[in-house]
Amino acid sequence: MSVATLPSVSLSILPTGVRPSAVHAHPFVIHTLPDGSQLTTIETYTRELTLTDPEEIRIYSQVYDSLLADSATGKQARQLLETMRAEALDSAESQAR
């Protein structure tokens, strides 16, 4: 929660039970370089791939935009985290009894 208050951090959570509009098959990061060019890194089980083809990067940007549109952001994301935390604490308390 404290990280979400940093000015350079944007918190977005794709809640369980929400059917996303895009398939998130693997982790990826879209990097924008100082010269404005972009590249995408993809983590697989055996290595990290780096994509530099603008068309491939465009596809990953579309997937990112779709997932972001389906996500809870800002105050809604913080409330979701607070609810999850409270539920986890209640569950732990119940199990301790």
N, C-alpha and C positions, 0 to 999 in steps of 0.2 A: 504494500500500500504506500509506503514512504517513497519508493522509486517513482510511482505514478505522479508524485507532486513535483518532480523535477521538470524544468521548462523544456528540456530537450527530449523528454520521454512522452510518448503517446501510448496509452494502454487500450488495447482492443481485445475482447474476449469472445470467442465463438462458443456460445453456450451449448451444452449437451442438450439433445432433444430438438435442436434446430436443424432442419435439413438445409445444408449449405447449397448455394446456387452454383458452386464450382467444387470439383474434387481436389482435396488437398492431399496429394499422393506422397509427398516428401517435403522435407524442409528446404527452403530456398531463401536467398537474400538478394535483393536488387540493390546494387551499388551505383550511385551517381558520382562520377569522378570530378575533380576540380575543373576539367576542361568541358564538362557537360555531357561527356559520353557515359554510357552505362555498360555494366556487365552484371551477369547473374551467376551466383555460385549456388550449387546444389549439393547437398550432403546425401551420399548413398552409404550403404553398409561398408563398402570397401574403399571408397575414395571420395574426394570432392571434385566436382566438375565445374568448369568455368565456361560460361557461354558469353560470346561477344557479338553474335549475329543479331542485328537489330530486330529482325522478325521474331526470333526466339524470345528475346527480351520483352517484346511487345506482348507475346502470349502470357508470359509470367506476370507482367504488369496487369493484364486483364484478370488473371486468376486472383492476384492480390486485391484488386479493386472489388471483385465479386465477394471475396471472403470478408473484406472490410465492411462492405455494405450489409452483410449478414450479422456482423458482430455488435456486441454491446460496447459502447465507447464512453469516455468521459464519466459523468456522474453515474450513469447506468452501469458501467463496468465496475466502478468502485462499490456501488450498492450490491452488485452480484458477488463480488469478492467478500464483502462484509457478511452477506447471507451465508455463503459457503463456509466462512470461518466460524460463524455462530453454530451452524449445523455440525461441523466437525468437533467443536468444543462440547456441544451437547451430547454427541455420540460418545466421545471419549469419557465424559462424565458418567454417562449411563453404564458404560462397560466397566467402569471402576467400582461401581456399586455392587 
